[in-house]
């Protein structure tokens, strides 16, 4: 890891710790999580958004939520890619996937899959 990678990892860890302290550590486990697995970044971002609705919210909570947006987006990209591959393995056509994704054509679904995979392959 480069020093930039270490710095980014430390920043993300600090955001997760800040949100853990305001309730993230008490979020109930999801059925797909392993016992003891921490809350996902998506759940922590949602927690921050919920906490932000309080007029007395600590700015650190909001900033921690904002700081985890990119990591949460990467989580969703991984989930989306997994679902797209599972759909293809189950014999679902790109046209059918387009309908589920709210896209206009099978080609649009193929392009979306390519974009998601490109984001996952891109250096963070």
C-alpha positions in Angstrom: 0.0 0.0 0.0 1.2 3.5 -0.8 1.2 6.2 1.8 -1.9 7.7 0.1 -3.6 4.3 0.5 -2.8 4.2 4.2 -4.0 7.7 4.6 -7.3 7.0 2.8 -7.8 3.8 4.8 -7.2 5.7 8.1 -9.7 8.4 7.1 -12.3 5.8 6.2 -11.7 4.0 9.5 -12.1 7.3 11.4 -15.5 7.9 9.6 -16.6 4.4 10.5 -15.6 4.9 14.1 -17.4 8.2 14.4 -20.6 6.7 13.1 -20.1 3.6 15.2 -20.1 5.9 18.3 -23.5 7.4 17.4 -25.3 4.1 16.9 -23.6 2.3 14.1 -22.1 -0.2 16.5 -25.6 -1.1 17.6 -27.2 -1.6 14.2 -28.8 -5.0 14.0 -27.0 -7.6 11.9 -28.4 -8.4 8.5 -29.2 -12.1 7.7 -26.3 -12.1 5.1 -23.7 -10.8 7.5 -21.3 -13.1 9.4 -21.6 -12.9 13.2 -19.6 -9.9 14.4 -19.2 -8.4 11.0 -19.4 -4.6 11.2 -22.2 -2.5 9.7 -21.8 -1.9 6.0 -20.8 1.5 4.7 -24.2 1.8 3.1 -25.9 1.3 6.4 -23.5 3.8 8.1 -24.3 6.4 5.4 -28.0 5.9 5.9 -27.5 6.3 9.7 -25.6 9.6 9.1 -28.5 10.8 6.9 -31.0 9.9 9.5 -29.0 11.6 12.3 -28.6 14.6 10.0 -32.4 15.2 10.2 -31.9 16.3 13.8 -31.3 20.1 13.9 -28.7 19.5 16.7 -26.7 17.0 14.7 -22.9 17.1 15.2 -21.2 18.2 12.0 -18.7 15.3 12.5 -21.6 12.8 12.0 -22.6 14.5 8.7 -19.0 14.7 7.5 -18.4 11.1 8.4 -21.5 10.1 6.3 -20.3 12.2 3.4 -16.8 10.7 3.7 -18.2 7.2 3.3 -20.3 7.9 0.2 -17.6 6.6 -2.1 -17.1 3.4 -0.1 -20.8 2.8 0.0 -21.1 3.4 -3.7 -18.3 0.8 -4.3 -20.2 -1.7 -2.1 -23.4 -1.2 -4.2 -21.3 -1.6 -7.4 -20.1 -5.0 -6.0 -23.6 -6.1 -5.2 -24.9 -4.9 -8.6 -22.2 -6.8 -10.4 -22.9 -9.9 -8.4 -26.6 -9.7 -9.2 -25.9 -9.0 -12.9 -23.7 -12.1 -13.1 -26.2 -14.2 -11.2 -28.9 -13.1 -13.6 -26.9 -14.0 -16.6 -26.0 -17.4 -15.1 -29.7 -18.0 -14.5 -30.4 -17.4 -18.2 -31.9 -13.9 -17.8 -31.4 -11.9 -21.0 -30.0 -8.4 -21.2 -33.5 -7.2 -22.3 -35.1 -8.7 -19.2 -32.4 -7.1 -17.0 -33.0 -3.8 -18.7 -36.7 -4.0 -17.7 -35.7 -4.7 -14.1 -33.2 -1.9 -14.0 -35.6 0.6 -15.7 -33.5 0.8 -18.8 -34.8 1.1 -22.3 -32.9 -1.7 -24.0 -30.8 -4.8 -23.7 -27.9 -2.8 -25.1 -28.3 -0.3 -22.3 -28.1 -3.1 -19.7 -24.9 -4.4 -21.3 -23.5 -0.9 -21.2 -24.4 -0.5 -17.6 -22.8 -3.8 -16.7 -19.6 -2.7 -18.5 -19.6 0.6 -16.6 -20.1 -1.1 -13.2 -17.3 -3.6 -14.0 -15.0 -0.8 -15.1 -15.7 1.1 -11.8 -14.8 -2.0 -9.9 -11.6 -2.5 -11.9 -10.5 1.2 -11.6 -8.0 2.0 -8.9 -9.6 3.6 -5.9 
